[in-house]
Amino acid sequence: MVWFLGLGIAGIVVLALSLVLDGVLEGLFDGIGALDGLFDGVLSLPVIAGFVSMLGFVGALVLGTTDLGAGAAAAAGTLAGLAAGWLTWRLSRALLHGPTAAPPQGDDLLGTAGSVVTAIPADGYGEVLLRLAGQPVKLAAKGDVPLARGTEVWVAATLSPTSVAVRPVER
């Protein structure tokens, strides 16, 4: 039973190491032409940790609660370990290959409120501070009328990826 508990604890240690050494085993097989993509996360540290932990803890549980012996405990632990490893692998793939939100585009700025941080002359560019997807973004800005620093503005048009046309907020 001590050996099984040792395997279970070793699996937990490997899981802790996977947080620190993420991707090390995957990196060992990169660049090997015949094996490229063959394992695709199967030999990742979390998968190995799940297998070893379940092998150890289920083996100890079967050995401690039944009279089946070490062979049956090892077989039950191996089956549970394979199931845990497979579930870990599937969950890892789902997390890594899940859909992501579309990145913000220039047209997403239309109608966004902001403020002038560098005065905007009537015939040139100044700068405005806007919020795009919750992040502050400073862009070059052009206006129809001169706008002083601190003026609240709305984005009227996107001129380029780094510049916008603004108009003052009228209250």
C-alpha positions as CSV (number, residue, x, y, z in Angstrom):
1,M,0.0,0.0,0.0
2,V,2.9,2.3,0.7
3,W,4.1,2.0,-2.9
4,F,0.6,3.0,-4.2
5,L,0.4,6.0,-1.9
6,G,3.9,7.0,-3.0
7,L,2.8,6.9,-6.6
8,G,-0.3,9.0,-5.7
9,I,1.8,11.6,-3.9
10,A,4.4,11.6,-6.7
11,G,1.6,12.3,-9.2
12,I,0.6,15.4,-7.1
13,V,4.2,16.5,-7.1
14,V,4.4,16.1,-10.9
15,L,1.2,18.1,-11.2
16,A,2.8,20.9,-9.1
17,L,5.9,20.8,-11.3
18,S,3.7,21.1,-14.4
19,L,2.7,24.5,-13.2
20,V,6.3,25.5,-13.1
21,L,7.7,23.5,-16.0
22,D,4.8,23.9,-18.4
23,G,5.5,22.5,-21.9
24,V,8.8,20.9,-21.1
25,L,7.9,17.4,-22.3
26,E,6.1,18.7,-25.3
27,G,9.3,20.6,-26.2
28,L,11.4,17.4,-26.0
29,F,9.5,16.0,-29.0
30,D,9.4,19.1,-31.1
31,G,11.4,18.9,-34.2
32,I,11.5,15.2,-34.5
33,G,10.0,14.7,-37.9
34,A,8.5,11.3,-37.5
35,L,7.0,12.2,-34.1
36,D,5.9,15.7,-34.9
37,G,2.2,16.0,-33.8
38,L,2.0,12.3,-32.9
39,F,1.7,12.9,-29.2
40,D,-0.1,16.3,-29.4
41,G,-0.3,16.8,-25.6
42,V,-0.6,13.1,-24.6
43,L,2.8,13.3,-22.9
44,S,2.1,16.5,-21.1
45,L,3.0,16.8,-17.4
46,P,-0.7,17.3,-16.4
47,V,-1.7,14.1,-18.2
48,I,1.2,12.1,-16.7
49,A,0.3,13.5,-13.3
50,G,-3.3,12.6,-13.6
51,F,-2.4,9.0,-14.6
52,V,0.2,8.5,-11.9
53,S,-2.0,10.0,-9.1
54,M,-5.0,7.9,-10.0
55,L,-2.9,4.8,-10.4
56,G,-1.5,5.3,-6.9
57,F,-4.6,6.5,-5.0
58,V,-7.0,4.0,-6.6
59,G,-4.5,1.2,-6.2
60,A,-4.1,2.1,-2.5
61,L,-7.9,2.3,-2.1
62,V,-8.5,-1.1,-3.7
63,L,-5.6,-2.7,-1.8
64,G,-6.7,-1.3,1.5
65,T,-10.5,-2.0,1.2
66,T,-10.5,-5.4,-0.5
67,D,-8.6,-8.7,-0.3
68,L,-7.9,-8.8,-4.1
69,G,-4.1,-8.3,-3.8
70,A,-1.5,-6.1,-5.4
71,G,-2.2,-7.2,-9.0
72,A,-5.9,-6.4,-8.9
73,A,-5.1,-3.1,-7.2
74,A,-2.5,-2.2,-9.9
75,A,-5.0,-3.2,-12.7
76,A,-7.8,-1.0,-11.1
77,G,-5.3,1.8,-10.6
78,T,-4.1,1.6,-14.2
79,L,-7.7,1.7,-15.5
80,A,-8.5,4.7,-13.3
81,G,-5.2,6.3,-14.3
82,L,-5.9,5.9,-18.0
83,A,-9.4,7.4,-17.5
84,A,-7.9,10.4,-15.6
85,G,-5.1,10.9,-18.2
86,W,-7.6,10.8,-21.0
87,L,-9.9,13.3,-19.3
88,T,-7.0,15.6,-18.5
89,W,-5.9,15.4,-22.2
90,R,-9.4,16.2,-23.5
91,L,-9.8,19.1,-21.0
92,S,-6.4,20.5,-22.0
93,R,-7.3,20.3,-25.7
94,A,-10.6,22.0,-25.1
95,L,-9.0,24.8,-23.2
96,L,-6.2,25.3,-25.7
97,H,-8.2,25.1,-28.8
98,G,-11.4,26.9,-27.7
99,P,-12.8,29.8,-29.7
100,T,-11.7,33.3,-28.8
101,A,-13.5,36.6,-29.2
102,A,-12.8,38.6,-32.2
103,P,-10.1,41.3,-31.7
104,P,-11.3,44.9,-31.7
105,Q,-11.5,46.6,-35.0
106,G,-11.2,50.3,-36.0
107,D,-15.0,50.5,-36.5
108,D,-15.5,49.5,-32.9
109,L,-14.3,53.0,-31.9
110,L,-17.2,54.8,-33.6
111,G,-19.3,56.5,-31.0
112,T,-16.7,56.0,-28.2
113,A,-16.3,58.8,-25.7
114,G,-12.9,60.1,-24.7
115,S,-11.0,63.2,-23.8
116,V,-8.4,65.3,-25.6
117,V,-4.9,64.8,-24.1
118,T,-3.0,67.0,-26.6
119,A,-4.9,70.0,-28.0
120,I,-6.3,69.5,-31.5
121,P,-5.8,72.5,-33.8
122,A,-8.3,73.2,-36.6
123,D,-5.9,72.2,-39.4
124,G,-3.9,69.4,-37.7
125,Y,-3.7,66.5,-35.4
126,G,-3.8,66.2,-31.6
127,E,-4.3,63.2,-29.3
128,V,-7.3,61.7,-27.6
129,L,-7.5,59.0,-24.9
130,L,-10.2,56.5,-25.5
131,R,-11.2,53.1,-24.1
132,L,-11.2,50.2,-26.5
133,A,-12.3,46.8,-25.0
134,G,-11.8,48.2,-21.6
135,Q,-8.2,49.3,-22.2
136,P,-7.0,52.9,-22.5
137,V,-5.8,53.7,-26.0
138,K,-4.2,57.0,-27.1
139,L,-4.7,57.9,-30.7
140,A,-4.0,60.7,-33.1
141,A,-7.2,62.8,-33.6
142,K,-8.4,65.4,-36.0
143,G,-11.4,67.7,-35.4
144,D,-13.5,70.1,-37.4
145,V,-12.9,72.8,-34.8
146,P,-10.0,73.4,-32.5
147,L,-10.3,71.4,-29.2
148,A,-8.5,72.2,-26.0
149,R,-6.9,69.7,-23.7
150,G,-9.5,68.0,-21.4
151,T,-12.4,68.5,-23.8
152,E,-14.8,65.5,-23.9
153,V,-15.2,64.1,-27.5
154,W,-17.0,61.4,-29.4
155,V,-15.3,59.5,-32.2
156,A,-17.1,60.4,-35.5
157,A,-14.9,58.3,-37.9
158,T,-11.9,56.1,-38.1
159,L,-9.3,57.7,-40.4
160,S,-6.6,54.9,-40.0
161,P,-5.6,52.3,-37.5
162,T,-3.9,55.0,-35.4
163,S,-6.1,58.1,-36.0
164,V,-9.7,59.1,-35.6
165,A,-11.9,62.1,-36.4
166,V,-13.7,63.5,-33.3
167,R,-16.3,66.0,-32.4
168,P,-16.9,67.7,-29.1
169,V,-19.6,66.4,-26.8
170,E,-22.4,69.0,-26.5
171,R,-24.4,69.1,-23.3
